[in-house]
Amino acid sequence: MITVGDMDTPVVIQKQTYTASTPYGGVGQEAWELADAGISSVWAYMTYRGGSEKDEGDQQVGVQKVDFYIRYESYKDLIQPTWRIKHTLSDSSNVYFYIDSIAQIDGRHKMTKLTTVMKDNNPAL
């Protein structure tokens, strides 16, 4: 059982946006911004679930699966699987975890589990 005291990792939840289209009909540049006000910065319990390697785009990529547990609040139902989690390490570098699935655990309205994937070729945005 995870308690509130176990949630000792500060994380930032970000959503993906795009700049305006180019004059030639192309899609604008991808950018990441903070999620809505109450969601953007939360305390989480973080647990690593193992990893693997696979080929993506003719390169070997390490994949680490990580679960984040956060307290349930009704506005957190807005979190989308296309969003990501930014975690700042003790050396001030950032690591990005891309949300793979979202689940309610410990009964409805207790806790939200965000299953994420971290790849070793994450861009430093």
N, C-alpha and C positions, 0 to 999 in steps of 0.2 A: 504494500500500500504506500503510495506516494503522498507525503504530507506537504503542506504549504512551506514548511521550513526546508524541504528538499529543493525547492525551486530557487536556486542560488545563482543562476546564470542569466545575466542580462543580455537580451537579444533584441534586434530591431527587425521588424517585418516590413518588407518592401514590396511594392507592386510595380509591374512593368507598364511603361507608357511609351508612346511613339511621338516624335515631333511631327509637325505638319508635313503633308506630302510635298514632294519636290515638284517644281513646275512642269516636269516632264511625265508626271503620273506615277512616279516611284514612291515607295513607302519611305517615310521619314526615318530618322535614326532612332534606334532603341535607347531608352533611358530607364533608370530605376529611381523611384521616389518613395518617400515614406508612405506607408499605408495610412488609412484614416486615423484621426487623432487618437482615439482610445486604444487602437490596435498597435500603433507603430512601435512602441517600446514596452516590452513585457519581461517578466521574470519567468524562467523556464527550468525544468529539470531535463537534463540532456543525457542520453544514453546511447552508446555506440553498439550497433548490431552486427558488425562484421563488414567485410568488403570483398572486392574481387577486381579483376582486370578484364577489359574487353577492348576490342578494336572499334574505333570510331574515326571515320574520315582518314583512313590509312595511318593511324597512329594508335599506340597502346595507351589506354586511359585507365587510371585507377579510380575505382568507385567505392565510396564509403557510405554505408547506410546509417543514419542517425535518427533517433526519435526524440522529439521535443514534447514535453508535457507542460501545458499552461492551464491556469485556472479558467474555468468556463465563465464567460460573461456573454449576455445575449448579443452584444455588438460584435463579438468574435465570430459569430456565424457568417460574417461578411468575408472572412478569409477564404481565398481562392487557391486552387491547386496550381495556378500559373504564377503565384507569388514566390518569394524566396525569403530566407532568414539570413541576416548578417550578424555574425558573431565576431567581436573584437577580442583578439588574444592578448595575453599579458605583455607581449612585445609591440603592441599597438598595430599589428597587422590584422587585416580582415579576412575572414573565411566565409564563403557563401554556401548555403544549403538550399537546394531547390525542392519545394514541397511536392511530394509524390501523391500523398493521400492524407485525408483528414478524417478523424474518428472521434466520437464522443465515448468516453470510458467512465467507469465507476458509476454507471447509471447516468441518465440524462441530467444535464445541468451541474455536473461536478467538475469534469476535467476534459480538456481537448487534447488529443494526441495528433501531432503533426509528424508524419513519416516523411523523411527527407533524404536526398541523395547529394553527396558532395563529390565532385569530380576533381581530380588533380590538375585539370586544365582550366579551372575557373578563371575568368577574366577578373582583373582587379579594377572594378568600376567604382 
